[in-house]
């Protein structure tokens, strides 16, 4: 619909109205400009401006720059056309054009070229608003060389102490993975705003520096009250640290300080859902999710992934159906990552195949390596090794070590055959990955199952000669906000004496109910070693030490939450089920692949992991 752009007070053919009418006319056009909603309306206003205003009048320049700014929000080609009409564009005009390109998916690469054109023009120099725009584009494109050039220009042109520019430099270096440079910029800042702290903390969290992020957050609290953005980063840090106690403190803090905003903040609530899922409190995550007033696709993805990693496949698939049918949202690649993971953890082969087909054929989502990996692992662990190999053979990309390891793991459990196992192991050993310790262990397990103990000994010798060491089992348990780590056979903890004494008591109670150790997954111990030695090795696995420490120190009714770096073995899984029944305690163990919820002698994984 066309706007009426003819002012009732200024005839369209009037070229030199009085000065006071000039001001009134410009105000009228600015008001029209604010109401315009399309490029067509904008062109009408721009054409009327050319006919009825004096080019040399100061208000006209301001009006033209506003028209130029609004055009940058509608059509980039027309913006370039208007830019060519400026005889001497000022920094605002240059910044507007650069920002328009930086915000356009297909024009980001032109940003640095425009910046160089601005320098070559010579009539105007970059200002403190120019650098953040260009640095943002460099961060998006990972243009580390150009960004470092900009950093030099920042100091050369006298903006080295500007907080706004330095915040952008921290973000740029962090986005490009240059943590040292980001921290250096932060340390050298004379004055830091809360935004400065937020940016460096966010950089540390995204790069896995969770402990350092928490340390800086505590320093910041001595100077500034954290805002919603800072708390969002802290909640993500808690997720990375698996610190439920600190995460719950953050939740209480945002409820107390931002009670009116929490319900509306999708980003904060998404971070809370993700944190609770990763800290083993999926029930609390569900409560947060259900109380959200607004949800986006990321909210649903976080919940689906959370249900998947906790083995709640049915709940994950119900979430998927709800987001598609009730919320009418379009699932993305991450959505199907969660759905396929849910099928994988429960062994839902038919459903896994169906959702993979839906992803490709209904939503036209090109599968990535992670999707193929979930499907291959699902099929392999269910015994469909030939079908899994067919998928690998038809993948449009080269399989990675994770996929080959899932096949080798399936072979070790489903008797996939020595010849196939050896070929898969060869694929892993010839890959570019240096750490192949897991593959050696899996192959030795295949030989152990086949009673090929000579080959088990050879693998041990290969590992010794090549300096390959099996990753030691490590489990952590959080106690009143403090994380305690235990390694297999650990005797360094201050409570070692009490822990081992309790393990003896547990062993006796297990014997009374007929427990027999499962030594099948101790492949690096050959038949010449005593069975009692295997039993002793198993009872000292890191998660058992952590569980014993939890039994000693946590009050009755409080769940024991343990995080382990390796996949839990069969024997420890059986023992943990029995402990949960004997001591009437809920035990939650997060191993390398998923969460296990032990209660009253059973596990949420239904013994499928």
Secondary structure, 3 states (H helix, E strand, C coil): CCCCCCCCCCCCCCCCCCHHHHHHHHHHHHHHHHHCCCHHHHHHHHHHHHHHCCCCCHHHHHHHHHHHHHHHCCCHHHHHHHHCCCCCCCHHHHHHHHHHHHCCCCCHHHHHHHHHHHHHHCCCCCCHHHHHHHHHHHHHHCCHHHHHHHHHHHHHCCCCCCHHHHHHHHHHHHHCCCHHHHHHHHHHCCCCCHHHHHHHHHHHHHCCCHHHHHHHHHHHHCCCCCCHHHHHHHHHHHHHHCCHHHHHHHHHHHHHHCHHHHCCCHHHHHHHHHHHHHCCCHHHHHHHHHHCCCCCHHHHHHHHHHHHHCCCHHHHHHHHHHHHHCCCCCCCHHHHHHHHHHHHHHCCHHHHHHHHHHHHHCCCCCCCHHHHHHHHHHHHHCCCHHHHHHHHHHCCCCCCHHHHHHHHHHHHHHCCCHHHHHHHHHHHHCCCCCCCHHHHHHHHHHHHHCCCHHHHHHHHHHHHHCCCCCCCCEEEEEECCEEEEEECCCCCCCCHHHHHHHHHHHHHHHHHCCCCCCCCCCCCCCCCCCHHHHHHHHHCCHHHHHHHHHHHHCCCCCCEEEEECCCCCHHHHHHHHHHHHHCCCCEEEECCCCEEEEECCEECCCCCC
